Amino acid sequence: MSRIFCVLTLFLCLFPSVAAGKDKVSFFAKVKCDRPVVNRGDSCLVSVILYGTSPFFYMDEAPLLTVRNAKVRKLNVRRELTVRKIVEGGRVYYIQVGAQYAITPLKAETLEIPSVKFKGKFRIYDRLPGPFDSFYGVRSSFREREAKAVSTKIKIPVREKPLRSTQEAFRSGLSVF
């Protein structure tokens, strides 16, 4: 009887620490550009992608970006349509596009995209919802956790727009002279 009591006491003492470890949410952001090098005057798409180990519940609105020597236009993104589940580095992540910007460089120099800060809420489910739970009115129990993420700064090289050659001008059908 004392052995069962000891095992039961040990289990009850260890269970809260195991549950506390499950509540931890890993949340980070990555900034990606659609081109490795951008020509001056051409625009490029810069996306901020959010990664989380639990499903996203709420994300703050993306901030406006200011980039030196460039025009920045924030694009409207329906975030709920961009949620995906991926495996990266042996871990499962929920990803979502946090913001997208169209950036047009005005000068031929390296653009530095500043870090972007996000704050969000995540839901950690005690039990995953089953296929018939909504039919029978079973409510899923969950806990909400807040987390913050800051993306890293990235640099995008900008070069001068290449000049058209004479052959390209003749092929286009426009008059050269």
GISULMO-V406320 format. One record per pair of residues at least 6 apart in sequence whose ideal C-beta (glycine too) atoms are under 6 Angstrom apart, sorted by the first residue. I is the first residue (numbers start at 1). J is the second residue. Records with the same first field share a line. If there is no record, write none. Layout:
BEGIN
I=J / J
END
This chain:
BEGIN
23=124
25=53 / 54 / 122 / 145 / 147
26=53
27=52 / 147 / 149
28=51 / 149
29=48 / 50 / 118 / 149 / 151
30=49
31=48 / 113 / 151 / 154
32=47
33=44 / 46 / 156
34=44 / 45
35=44
37=157
38=44 / 105 / 156 / 158
39=161
40=105 / 108 / 158 / 160 / 161
41=161
43=102 / 104
44=103
46=101 / 103
47=97 / 100
48=98 / 99 / 116 / 151
49=95 / 97
50=96 / 98
51=93 / 95
52=94 / 122
54=122 / 124
55=94 / 123
56=96
57=121 / 122 / 123
58=121
59=120
60=118 / 119
62=98 / 99
65=72 / 101
67=111
69=106 / 107
70=103 / 105 / 106 / 111
71=104
72=101 / 103
73=102
74=101
75=100
77=97 / 100
79=96
82=96 / 97
83=96
84=95
85=94
86=93 / 95
98=118
105=111 / 158
108=158 / 159 / 160
109=158
110=155 / 157
111=156 / 158
112=155
113=154
114=153
115=150 / 151 / 153
116=151
117=150
118=149
119=148
121=144 / 146
122=145
123=142 / 144
124=143
125=140 / 142
126=141
129=140
169=176
END
